[in-house]
Amino acid sequence: MTALEAVSVYLPPTRIPIESLASSFGLTQMQVKLFRRFHGLSEVGRDPDSSPAELLLKAARALDALRLQAHRVRYVIYARTMPVASPYPVNPLHEVCRALGLDAALAFTLTHQSCASGLLAVDLAGRPLAADGIEPEPRALVLCGEKAFTREADKG
């Protein structure tokens, strides 16, 4: 059975009202209302000075359990909503693994599942962990989140 041991989040401190982004994204007033009322999205968090890897690291480094159990991490799964999150050859996942000392872990990315990517990653992490007989109580780290790096992706 897959269980969550710890959860962490990083929310950018800068919050921008959705209305202030409407003109740059070509949103109509009706679309802004839809974002606010139906999706509950009244603001957007922004951290323009941090790279995608730095954003993921800000959340991962807040996991006390990760510092204590890093030697047990066998899998690192990066769950994204978009198929491409960085221009080639940049790979935020590998940067994060190096920074956290998780070079020995099998690291891979899961995409094309939209907002369900994170949930699928948790489910998927449990499968090899259950079959892993290498060490008692192996762990997986699931990373979620991305930063749009193109104007078109930023609109999405």
Secondary structure, DSSP 8 states (H G I E B T S, - for coil): ------------SEEEEHHHHHHHHT--HHHHHIIIIIS---EEEE-TTS-HHHHHHHHHTT-HHHHHHGGGEEEEEEE-SSS--S-TT--HHHHHHHHHT-TTSEEEEE-S-GGGHHHHHHHHHHHHHHH--SSSS-EEEEEE-----SHHHHH-
